[in-house]
């Protein structure tokens, strides 16, 4: 089993007993923080792996959660997508509902119908190799996952607050979703963040929600607003990449994967 994380902006590979991995990484924060790959990033990773295994067949499955409305309120339904149209169905679903990918599993099969690789990767960057050559697995899966997260890490580097000629300039990070949020989602995100952040709610109504967050462990501070289908993370006095990975991961753990956009403001 492999976990991908970011120590001071770089990725590392570490072999571990799975049941202890999450608690260990949490204890090492902020020196090391796990990555978070949402549905679109995992699909991008899979497409890149397909390019590297050009000419081979893939058996792909996604274990996902999707938000549904029931008479009791909002609930998470867990389903599995597989077969040749799994990616298409996943992306179509993501346009209509908030979704979470728990894990991506795939097998690479050659023309002689022999399995070359059998592996999985989760949204938290934990990967398992069940069968196949480790060197190929490392080069074609792990390195590509690391490259993908490094690109996002560079984007997070832009999310900073600066003082230029006595004027405050900042570049926010937004997470876009397919549909507007409701008051139930505001309560859910406060509950999710309350253990790791000092939270000051400045506006908790609907449709606008605004809080200030202070990371207990890292000291980073953020303004977090939700309006319509957009979540905006604004950097404050101190902002670090590990803190952004952690916050964006917790938000998407709670409210589903979204499209991450970093806006550069002059």
Secondary structure by P-SEA (a helix, b strand, c coil): cbbbbbcccbbbbbbccccaaaaaaaaacccbbbbbbcaaaaaaaaaaaaaaaccccccccccbbbbbbccccbbbbbbcccccaaaaaaaaaaaccbbbbcbbbbbbbccccccccccccccccbbbbccccaaaaaaccaaaaaaaaaaaaaaaaacccccccccccbbbbbbbccccccaaaaaaaaaaaccccccccccccccbbbbbbbcccccbbbbbbbcccbbbbbbcccccaaaaaaaaaaaaacccccbbbbbbcc
